[in-house]
Amino acid sequence: MKKLLLSALTVILSVQAFSQVTASFDFIASVKGNYPFNGSGTALVQDTRYYVRTGGFEIFCDGNTRWMVDTAAEEVTVETAENWMEMVAGYDLRYDGNKISGALIKLTDGSEVSITVSGFTESIPSSTKFSIDVSTLPDNYIVTDLRD
């Protein structure tokens, strides 16, 4: 589910030129296919860096490393950031004026992700939210580092 959602969000994020600004927005997502999912959250994006909060998950990515924090399970998975666009077979973006308001994304596994975006804002670049220092988490968190 998380990978499908990230693939879909990547489409939205890659279409805009966010290297000079930080974009933030709320989203509602629905996944149809092998791993059905309905959910909502918030995203903060700058270039290849992002922060996504959905349900009990927080996902931080500094462009090279991704930290997926499951607060309910008290677990963190650390991975090398991937190019999620490789999972995308096609997409159709929706606009409200000149801002993205949503998208329908088809993935290579046959899944379809529908995303509605609201509260889209752009601001001066910020680098404070795209990574997490796992040493600051409580001692009971389990950290699994899958990087090579």
Wavefront OBJ file of the C-alpha trace (Angstrom):
o trace
v 0.000 0.000 0.000
v 2.689 2.524 0.961
v 4.641 1.892 -2.247
v 1.542 2.334 -4.429
v 0.661 5.554 -2.657
v 4.230 6.862 -3.002
v 4.211 5.971 -6.703
v 1.042 7.966 -7.211
v 2.258 10.944 -5.197
v 5.497 10.902 -7.192
v 3.528 11.561 -10.368
v 1.996 14.664 -8.855
v 5.292 15.788 -7.392
v 7.344 15.214 -10.542
v 5.055 17.236 -12.788
v 5.580 20.473 -10.875
v 8.953 22.224 -10.667
v 9.450 22.165 -6.914
v 13.210 22.712 -6.848
v 12.827 26.411 -6.070
v 9.872 26.174 -3.663
v 8.417 23.882 -1.044
v 4.907 22.672 -1.886
v 2.445 21.414 0.685
v -0.981 19.881 0.193
v -3.584 17.541 1.629
v -4.636 14.491 -0.334
v -7.289 11.780 -0.454
v -6.216 8.575 -2.194
v -8.035 5.488 -3.392
v -6.163 2.460 -4.753
v -7.926 -0.177 -6.876
v -6.099 -3.371 -7.752
v -4.074 -6.014 -5.937
v -3.713 -3.913 -2.767
v -6.884 -1.839 -2.329
v -6.555 1.163 -0.042
v -8.459 4.298 0.870
v -6.835 6.998 2.911
v -5.821 10.587 3.278
v -2.897 12.610 4.481
v -0.622 15.560 3.992
v 2.505 16.012 1.892
v 5.391 18.460 1.911
v 7.654 18.385 -1.153
v 10.774 20.072 -2.448
v 12.540 18.652 -5.493
v 13.225 14.939 -4.718
v 12.698 15.463 -0.980
v 9.336 14.866 0.655
v 7.459 14.270 3.873
v 4.148 12.372 3.820
v 1.867 11.738 6.776
v -1.017 9.310 6.344
v -2.820 7.349 9.051
v -0.252 6.049 11.505
v 2.634 6.472 9.064
v 5.146 9.219 8.483
v 7.471 8.968 5.500
v 10.572 11.146 5.285
v 12.821 11.291 2.214
v 15.868 13.517 1.755
v 16.258 12.433 -1.893
v 18.701 9.641 -1.070
v 17.297 7.891 2.011
v 13.684 7.148 2.974
v 12.508 6.591 6.550
v 9.065 4.977 6.971
v 7.904 5.476 10.542
v 4.997 3.357 11.802
v 4.035 5.077 15.044
v 1.465 2.443 16.057
v 3.943 -0.434 15.712
v 6.832 1.718 16.950
v 8.958 0.688 13.970
v 11.110 2.538 11.459
v 12.249 1.118 8.128
v 15.206 2.866 6.508
v 15.687 2.326 2.757
v 17.523 3.796 -0.185
v 15.118 6.094 -2.024
v 13.834 4.598 -5.279
v 12.641 6.082 -8.526
v 8.911 5.504 -8.107
v 8.216 6.666 -11.657
v 9.393 3.226 -12.814
v 6.126 1.827 -11.384
v 3.955 4.281 -13.340
v 2.394 3.127 -16.615
v 0.434 6.331 -17.290
v -1.450 9.176 -15.671
v -4.059 11.854 -16.201
v -3.708 15.029 -14.132
v -6.564 17.318 -13.089
v -6.036 21.051 -12.580
v -7.934 23.807 -10.818
v -6.622 26.837 -12.637
v -2.852 26.396 -12.717
v -2.602 24.140 -9.637
v -2.923 20.359 -9.574
v -6.198 19.263 -7.986
v -5.806 15.528 -8.493
v -4.762 12.677 -10.706
v -5.642 9.207 -11.934
v -2.476 7.111 -12.071
v -2.130 3.677 -13.682
v 0.704 1.554 -12.316
v 2.658 -1.191 -14.056
v 1.070 -3.889 -11.843
v -2.404 -2.913 -13.159
v -3.420 -0.949 -10.069
v -5.117 2.420 -10.394
v -4.687 5.226 -7.904
v -7.059 8.162 -7.742
v -5.827 11.180 -5.777
v -7.610 14.406 -4.914
v -5.394 17.299 -3.809
v -6.536 20.275 -1.737
v -4.950 23.126 0.177
v -2.063 23.347 -2.299
v 0.433 26.046 -1.246
v 3.972 26.988 -2.230
v 6.505 28.614 0.096
v 10.181 29.473 0.475
v 12.304 26.291 0.409
v 12.696 24.496 3.729
v 14.956 21.583 4.574
v 13.798 20.849 8.090
v 11.193 18.115 7.550
v 12.723 15.761 4.969
v 14.772 13.525 7.248
v 14.590 12.122 10.748
v 17.293 11.339 13.265
v 16.182 7.908 14.509
v 18.395 8.289 17.586
v 15.893 10.852 18.870
v 13.043 8.309 18.882
v 12.111 6.498 22.104
v 14.254 3.433 22.912
v 11.330 1.043 22.302
v 11.282 1.825 18.549
v 12.655 -0.941 16.330
v 14.802 0.422 13.500
v 15.413 -1.791 10.465
v 18.012 -0.418 8.060
v 17.675 -2.027 4.605
v 20.262 0.136 2.845
v 23.259 -1.580 1.251
l 1 2 3 4 5 6 7 8 9 10 11 12 13 14 15 16 17 18 19 20 21 22 23 24 25 26 27 28 29 30 31 32 33 34 35 36 37 38 39 40 41 42 43 44 45 46 47 48 49 50 51 52 53 54 55 56 57 58 59 60 61 62 63 64 65 66 67 68 69 70 71 72 73 74 75 76 77 78 79 80 81 82 83 84 85 86 87 88 89 90 91 92 93 94 95 96 97 98 99 100 101 102 103 104 105 106 107 108 109 110 111 112 113 114 115 116 117 118 119 120 121 122 123 124 125 126 127 128 129 130 131 132 133 134 135 136 137 138 139 140 141 142 143 144 145 146 147 148
